[in-house]
Amino acid sequence: MKPDNFEQKAIQAALTQNWETAINFNQVILEENPKNVAALNRLAKAYWELGDLNEARSIYQRVLRLDRFNPVAQKNLTRLAKSATPHRSKSLTINFLEEPGKTKSVSLLRLGNPTTIDSITAGEMVKLQIKRRRLAIFTQENEYVGSLPDNISFLLHKMILSGNRYEAVVKSTSFHEVVVFIKEAHRAKRFGNTPSFPSSKESL
């Protein structure tokens, strides 16, 4: 199997909260390249999710020895320093299976500070907030990540004000693109069978 395939499988395992599998795939990657910082960060997150704070901390420290200013390791070591109990991701509540009308993967526009973008990882829970009549995505530390496209923002803005609730998780990230997975968590009675994300046929 090609290295890229192992990376995709490691990311997918994290997205589905299969942390033991994520550890296995990242360890395979690191056997080939022990200095793969992205794999080390994913490995640390997997151990953290399983409650092994010491191992997670050790791996993040290893990352900083390789990349002194790595924002992912820096941010998570700060979080670990404040954590007295094992971490459990809030994204555990989200099922990444696509549900027609209820879920959508969205590429964000008007991305935020590059340092913030560089510090977020796939599987990280983010917040959906109304900002100047647009919907924007923020980290749990209230750092701006990016905005939803105007057509989706306009639709969800009305639904949120009328009682709908949504959850969002980072699905993939790179320096130039952040894709979030949005899921309808609660539908207000007034919307009945009205989907949050109508198909192209329904929107005609």
N, C-alpha and C positions, 0 to 999 in steps of 0.2 A: 504494500500500500504506500502511495506517495505521501510525503510529509504534509502536504496541503490537506490531504484527506484526513489525516490524524487530527490536524488542527480544527477542521470543520466538525469532526465527531466530538472533539473535546468541548467545543463551543456549544454544540447541540445538547450534549449531556448536561452542561451547566444550565441551559435554558429550560430543560425539563426536570431540573433539580435532582438529577441522578449523579450525586457527588462521588460515589465510589467509582463509577465508570469514568467520570471526569478526571479523577486522580490517575487512573490507569492510562488513559490516553495521553495526558500531559507528561507522565513519567516516561512513556515511550518516546515522545518528542525530545525530552531532555536527555535521554540516553544517546540520541544522535547529536544533540547540540545542548550541552549543559549550560550554555550562556544565553539560551533563548528566554529573554526577559518576559515576553508575553505569556509563555507557557508557565514560567515560575509564578507570575501573578495569578494565573488561573488556578494553579495548584494550591497556592496559599489560600485563595478564596474557598476552594473545595474543602480544605482542612478546617477552615474557620466555620463553614456551614455545618460541618459534622461535629463541631464543638471542641476541636483540638486547637485551642488558642496558642499554645506554646509552639506547635509546629508551624502554624500560620505566621506567627511573629518571626520565627527563625527564617522562614523562606522570604518574607518581605525584607528582612535585614540583608539577606543574601542578594536580593535584587538591588538594594542600594549600594552594595559593594561593587556591583557591576555597572550600575547606572545611578550615580549619586543623587540626581535630582528627579528620579522617576516619580511622577505625580501620583500614580496608582498606589505604589508602595508607601509613599509619604502619607497620603490621605488615610490609608487603611491602618498604618501603624498608629496614627493619631487616634483613630476610632478604637483600635485594640487597647490603647492605653486607658481609654475611658470605660472599657467593657469589663465588668466584673464577672459576667456570666457568658456562657457560650452564645455566639451569634446565631440568629435564625432569620433568614431573609424574609422580608415581607412579601417577596414575589412568590412565596410558596402558595399563595392563594390563587395564583393565575395559572390556568391551563393554557398551554401554547397551541392547542389545536384550534385551527380556524373554524369559526362558526359563522355561517352566512348571516349577514345582517347585524351580528353582535361583535365581531372582531375585525380588526384591520391593522396591517403593517403599514406604517407611514414614515416616509423620509422627511426629516425636519428641514425647515428653511430658516434663513437668518440665524445661523449658528452663533453661539456665544463665544466667550473668551476661549482661545485655543488651549489654555491651561486646564480649563474645566472640561473641555471636550476630550482632552488627552487623559483625564483622570477617571472617566467613567468606563464601565465594563459591561459586557453582555450579561444579562440576567439581573442587572441592578434596577431596583424599584425606583421610579421617578414620579413626580407629582404633576398633575394637569391643573393649570390655573388660568383664570381669565385675566388678561392683561391688555388694557386699552381695546376692548371689544374683540380681541383675538385670543386664541388659546395658545398658551406657551407651556413648555416642559421645563421643570426645575428639578434639581437634585434634592435629596432629603435634607441637604444643608442649605437649601434655598438659593442655589447657584443656577443662573439661567443657562439652559442648554440650547434651546431653539424653539421655533414656532411651528404650528401645524399649517399646512397649506390653507389658503383662504376659504376654499369651498368646504373643506372638512371643518375648519374652525367655525365658520358661520353656522353650519348645521348643528354641531355639538354645543355651541354657545347657547342656542335657543333651548336645546334639550336639557342642559345642565341647569339653566335658570328655572326650568319647569319641573325639576325633580330627578332627572336621570343622574346616575353616578357612574364613573368610569375608573378603571385601573390602567396603569401604563408601566411597561418594563422596557428597558433597552434591549433590543433584539440583536443589533450589530452596530459597530462603531469603527470609524477610521478618522483620520485627521480632517477629511473633507466631507464626511457623511455620517449622520446618526439616524438609525432606523429604530422606531419604537413600535411595540406591539400594544395596541389599545383594545381593551375589552370592556364591554358594557357590563357593569356589576349590578346595576339596579335600573329597572325601567319604570317610570312613573305611570300610574294608571291611565292618565289622559292620553298616552301614546299607544296604548293597547297593542296592536300588532304592527305598529310603525317601527321599522328597523332603524337602528342608529346609523348603519352604513348600507344604504340601499344599493342594489346592483345597478349597473348601467341601464338595464331595461326598466327597472322600477323608477329610476330618476328621470326618465323621459316623459 
